[in-house]
Amino acid sequence: QVQLVESGGGLVQAGGSLRLSCAASGRTFSNYAMGWFRQAPGKEREFVAAISWSGDSTIYRGSVKGRFTISRDNAKNTVYLQMDSLKYEDTAVYYCAAPEQRYSIAYYNQYAYKYWGQGTQVTVSS
């Protein structure tokens, strides 16, 4: 059973930083791409960032490019989302996700992901 557990959310002032972590268990973490998504109140869930299984390919939504960095530590079975220069509009519940397929590229489409964490709240005050 694949489990994903996010942590690291919280309240931060605009311009500040947070680092989210997602600990994975239940299968060989290093064989799978990982993604981060977010959902703000009253809005649809949207793609934030993803990293390929090998870690050599990453993709970002345009509004976070240059401010957010996704990375992975296969020894710790963990994927990270470093968020710098946070803006009020980054406020949302952030979810990590994993696909079913091994050795996959980084996906931006949420329907490519089968497993989801419970989410962690990020609130940016203006």
N, C-alpha and C positions, 0 to 999 in steps of 0.2 A: 504494500500500500504506500503510494507516494504521498508524502506530507511536506508542505511548505509553510514555514513559520516566519512571518515578517517581524521586524523590530526596528527601533530607532526613530520612530515618529515623535512628534511633539509640537510645541508652540515656539515659534522663532520670529524675530522681527524681520521685516523686509531688509534684504541685503545680507542676511545671515546665511548660515550653512547647516545642513544636517546630513548625516550618512545613514541610509537605510540598509538593513541587512535582511537576507532571506536564507534561512537554513533549510536545506533539503535532506530528506531521508527516504528510504524505501527502494532505492535503485542506485546504479552507478552514476553519480552526479556528472562526472566529467564527460559522459557520452551524449549529453543533451544541451541544446540551446536553452537560454532562459530569457524571460522578458519581464519588464515592469510596465504596469498600466496604472491609471488613476481615474477616480470618479468623484466629481464635485457634486454638491447637492443640486438636484434638479437637472443634472446633465448626464449625457451618455458616458459610459466608460471609454477612455481613449488611451491609445498607445503612447508610451513615454520613451522607452529604450529597450533594446534587445542585444544579446550577445550570442554569437555562434557557439557550437559545442567546443570548438578548438580555442575559442577566445580571441581569434585573430580578426574577427569581423564584428563590428558594432554598428548599430543604426539608432537614430534619434528622431523624435518629432522636431519640427523646425523651431518651435518656440523654446525648447530647452537646449538646443545645440549650442555648445560653447559654455554652458552653465552646469550641465549635469554630465556625470561620467559613470558608465556602467562598467563593472569589472567582476571577475570571478576568482575565487581561491578554491581550486579543486581539492586541495589537501584538507580544507575545512568544510567542504560541501556547501559553500556559501557564495551567493551572488550579492553584490553591493550596488547601491546607487548613491553616489556622492552628489549632493545638490548644493551648489554655491549660488551666490547672488540671487537668493530666493525672492520671488515676487508674490504679491497678494494673490494673484491669479493661479499660483501653484498650489493653493489650498485645496486639498482633496484627501480622500482615502486612497492610499497607494497599495497596489497588489502586485505580488510577484506571480509568475506563471511559468509552466513548463509544458512542452509538447509531448505527444506520445512517441513521435518518431526520433530514433537515434541519429546522431551524426548530422544534424540538420543545421541549416543556415539560421541567421537571426531573422525571425518573423515579425512583421508589424501588425499582421492581421490577428485579432484576438481569437478568431475561430480556429486558428492553427494550434491553440493551446488547450490542453485537456485538463491540466491540474492547476489549481489556484490556491493561494493562501487566504487567510482570513482578513487581511488588510491591516494597515497601520495609518492612523490619522496624522496628517501634516497640516498644521495651521500656521499661516504666515500673516502676521499683523502688519498693517500699513502704518 
